[in-house]
Amino acid sequence: MVGASLFSSAGIAETYLEEVGIDIVAANELVLERANLHQALYPKSKMIAGNILDENIFKTLVRSTPEKLDFLIASPPCQGMSVAGKNRNTEQMLNDERNYLVFKIIDFIKLKSPDFILIENVPTFFKLLLPYNGEYLKVVEILNHLFGEEYNIESNVYDAAHFGVAQRRTRAIIKLYRKGKKWGQPLKSDQVVTVEDKIGFLPSIEAGQKSKIKWHYARKHADNHIEWMKHTPTGQTAFDNPKFFPVKPNGERIKSYNTTYRRIKWHEPAPTITMRNDAISSQLNVHPGRKLKNGIYSDARVLTPLELMILSSLPQEWNIPENTPELLIRKCIGECIPPLLIKNIVAQIS
């Protein structure tokens, strides 16, 4: 099948689509460095970089796809409706123009009429209200109004950890598929895949060190952060340390959530990887570590780029250019949907 990708970022979601018979021939991404990474990963796909709200960009994207398109995947920016770390009321959500990018997906569907459409986002996406015909409706309601006669429309929230990914990550999935076509439900895994299962084989390295394995190198951290985490057991937070707990330069104890300065666990899927996966002080980012003979714990650092890739179900030999900036990798992974989940969902098209 021939497909297109809107709001593609670096194309992580598309990693395994060729394996299930889908050829993405054109894609659009606003941020140039992400668009360039997408183009490097998918040289046969035409990348149209720029703001899809720009009529010239949109028309170029439309012209770059066949008259009849089989498949569309779209991941509109979710920052506008995300509630992490802040309280956003309905009015604030409506005033964020990024939320209206959903209507460009609708315009594209009207023009290209793909047989199969996958829209993915954070779970709050289902609560988003948008103006439509003089009232405020949820996205799925609008899609049903516009396409309910010609498409079957299904919406679900899936946790990637239930589908073979060693990471808990919930995503909202909307499927539209033409009536008369078939698109089944993704197949759940029989077993939970853990952090140990996926990255336990990698050599231990400390902050600032490099291994001989590509992309397995550790970020540098402040000495006090390293000291606190060396004394923090697997799965625990440094705030619980009787002596080596986080303090300000004046010695005053830092007050924060107990999800910060916390090591993840070996024998569970990783928690959701966030955009700030480069910081020990951010949420649930620190390597599980192993207790050493002297009583302290190894790997007092955040996860390496390779560990992040593997825990996000990317292949260990992910073919990104060697000069790709570390922070770009971290940001793209921090906002992605695990591609193994997308593969599982799309594989059910028949």
Secondary structure, DSSP 4 states (H G I P E B T S, - for coil): -EEEEES-TT-GGGTTGGGGT-EEEEEEESSHHHHHHHHHH-TTSEEEES-TTSHHHHHHHHHTS-SS-SEEEE----GGG--TTS---HHHHHT-GGGGGHHHHHHHHHHH--SEEEEEE-GGGGG-EEEETTEEEEHHHHHHHHHTTTEEEEEEEEEGGGGT-SB--EEEEEEEEETT--B-PPPPPSSPPPHHHHHTTSPP--TT-B-SSTT-B-----HHHHHHHHT--TT-BGGG-SSS--B-TTSPBP---TTBSBBPPTTSPBPPP-TTTT-TTSBT-B----B-TTS-BS--SBPPHHHHHHHTT--TT----TT--HHHHHHHHHTPPPHHHHHHHHTTB-
